[in-house]
């Protein structure tokens, strides 16, 4: 059965009670057809990344048990780790109360990194708070060594992040 002919794993949103208290998956995608996703390490709880899924990415994630995302900068579906080998195996997938945000708890293959820049987590810097930090703000690196060399993994492919 092809994906286009398979029954939808998503239910129609019929009421607040159904969405918030019911037992069916009825995700709310934004006006661009996306839902935000936070991804954490299943063992440590460390925040690895934040991304977005469209309906196809969420469906594939559920069906295949590995994380798929929608790249807003490249405008395409991507299977996390397909190029690097650092796939994210889903240990648990949760949806929030009004079904407009997803939380993935994952095990990362290989060296455990999830950031295309080479760090373990995409959240590798901290921002000073609670003081007159001045402008521009100076970020502090919380991860000081990269887990892998992005040029060796991705070659000279352009950075997927738009400035």
C-alpha positions as CSV (number, residue, x, y, z in Angstrom):
1,X,0.0,0.0,0.0
2,X,1.5,3.3,-0.9
3,X,1.5,6.2,1.5
4,X,-0.9,8.2,-0.6
5,X,-3.4,5.4,-0.5
6,X,-2.9,4.5,3.2
7,X,-5.5,5.6,5.8
8,X,-4.4,8.7,7.6
9,X,-2.9,8.2,11.1
10,X,-4.3,11.7,12.0
11,X,-7.9,12.3,13.1
12,X,-9.9,15.4,12.2
13,X,-10.0,18.0,15.0
14,X,-13.6,18.1,16.1
15,X,-13.7,19.7,19.5
16,X,-11.4,21.1,22.2
17,X,-12.4,18.2,24.5
18,X,-11.5,15.6,21.7
19,X,-8.1,17.3,21.2
20,X,-7.2,17.9,24.8
21,X,-8.8,14.9,26.5
22,X,-9.4,12.4,23.7
23,X,-7.3,9.4,22.7
24,X,-6.8,10.2,19.0
25,X,-3.9,12.0,17.3
26,X,-5.3,15.2,15.7
27,X,-2.2,17.5,15.3
28,X,-2.6,21.2,14.6
29,X,-0.2,22.3,11.9
30,X,0.4,26.1,11.5
31,X,-0.5,28.2,8.5
32,X,2.6,26.9,6.7
33,X,1.6,23.3,7.4
34,X,4.2,22.8,10.1
35,X,4.3,21.7,13.8
36,X,7.3,22.5,16.1
37,X,9.4,19.6,17.4
38,X,11.8,19.5,20.4
39,X,14.2,16.5,20.4
40,X,15.9,15.3,23.5
41,X,18.3,12.5,24.3
42,X,16.3,9.6,25.7
43,X,18.8,8.7,28.4
44,X,20.2,12.1,29.6
45,X,17.2,14.3,28.8
46,X,19.6,16.8,27.1
47,X,18.0,19.0,24.6
48,X,19.5,18.1,21.2
49,X,17.6,20.2,18.7
50,X,14.4,22.0,17.7
51,X,12.9,21.6,14.3
52,X,9.6,21.4,12.4
53,X,7.6,18.6,10.8
54,X,5.0,18.7,8.2
55,X,2.3,16.0,8.0
56,X,4.5,13.8,5.9
57,X,7.4,14.1,8.3
58,X,5.3,13.3,11.3
59,X,3.7,10.3,9.5
60,X,7.0,8.9,8.4
61,X,8.5,9.4,11.9
62,X,5.5,7.4,13.3
63,X,5.7,4.7,10.7
64,X,9.4,4.2,10.5
65,X,10.5,4.9,14.1
66,X,13.2,7.3,13.1
67,X,13.0,11.1,13.0
68,X,12.0,13.0,9.8
69,X,11.8,16.7,9.7
70,X,10.8,19.5,7.3
71,X,13.7,21.8,6.4
72,X,12.3,25.4,6.2
73,X,15.5,26.7,4.6
74,X,15.8,23.9,2.0
75,X,12.0,23.4,1.6
76,X,12.2,19.6,1.7
77,X,11.6,16.6,3.8
78,X,14.8,15.2,5.5
79,X,15.5,12.0,7.3
80,X,17.7,13.0,10.2
81,X,21.1,11.3,9.8
82,X,20.6,10.0,6.2
83,X,23.8,11.7,5.2
84,X,25.8,11.7,8.4
85,X,24.7,8.3,9.7
86,X,23.6,10.0,13.0
87,X,20.0,8.8,12.7
88,X,17.6,9.4,15.6
89,X,15.7,6.3,16.7
90,X,12.5,7.2,18.4
91,X,12.2,5.9,22.0
92,X,9.1,8.0,22.7
93,X,7.0,10.5,20.8
94,X,4.7,12.8,22.7
95,X,2.3,15.5,21.7
96,X,1.3,18.5,23.9
97,X,-2.1,19.1,25.3
98,X,-3.6,21.0,22.3
99,X,-1.6,18.9,19.9
100,X,0.4,21.7,18.3
101,X,3.9,20.7,19.4
102,X,5.8,17.4,19.4
103,X,8.5,16.1,21.8
104,X,10.8,13.3,20.6
105,X,12.9,11.3,22.9
106,X,15.6,9.7,20.8
107,X,18.7,7.5,20.7
108,X,21.2,8.9,18.3
109,X,23.3,6.5,16.2
110,X,27.0,6.8,15.8
111,X,28.7,9.3,18.1
112,X,25.5,10.7,19.4
113,X,25.7,14.1,17.8
114,X,22.6,15.9,16.4
115,X,23.9,19.2,15.2
116,X,25.1,19.7,11.6
117,X,27.8,22.1,12.9
118,X,29.5,19.1,14.6
119,X,28.4,19.6,18.3
120,X,26.4,17.0,20.1
121,X,23.5,19.4,20.7
122,X,22.3,22.3,18.6
123,X,22.1,24.2,21.9
124,X,25.8,24.5,22.4
125,X,26.0,28.2,23.5
126,X,24.4,30.1,26.4
127,X,23.1,33.6,26.4
128,X,23.9,35.9,29.4
129,X,20.8,36.8,31.5
130,X,20.1,38.8,34.6
131,X,22.7,41.5,34.2
132,X,23.7,44.4,32.0
133,X,25.3,42.2,29.4
134,X,26.0,45.0,27.0
135,X,25.4,45.0,23.3
136,X,26.1,42.9,21.3
137,X,25.6,40.0,23.7
138,X,28.6,37.7,24.1
139,X,27.6,34.0,23.9
140,X,29.4,31.4,26.0
141,X,30.2,28.0,24.5
142,X,29.0,25.2,26.7
143,X,30.3,22.6,24.4
144,X,33.9,23.3,23.5
145,X,34.8,20.4,21.3
146,X,32.9,19.2,18.2
147,X,31.8,15.6,18.2
148,X,32.5,15.3,14.4
149,X,34.0,17.4,11.6
150,X,31.2,18.6,9.4
151,X,33.4,19.0,6.4
152,X,34.4,15.3,6.5
153,X,30.8,14.2,6.9
154,X,29.0,16.7,4.6
155,X,31.9,17.7,2.3
156,X,31.7,21.2,0.8
157,X,27.9,21.2,0.7
158,X,26.6,24.6,1.5
159,X,25.4,25.3,5.1
160,X,21.6,24.6,5.1
161,X,21.0,27.6,7.4
162,X,20.0,30.8,5.7
163,X,21.4,34.0,7.1
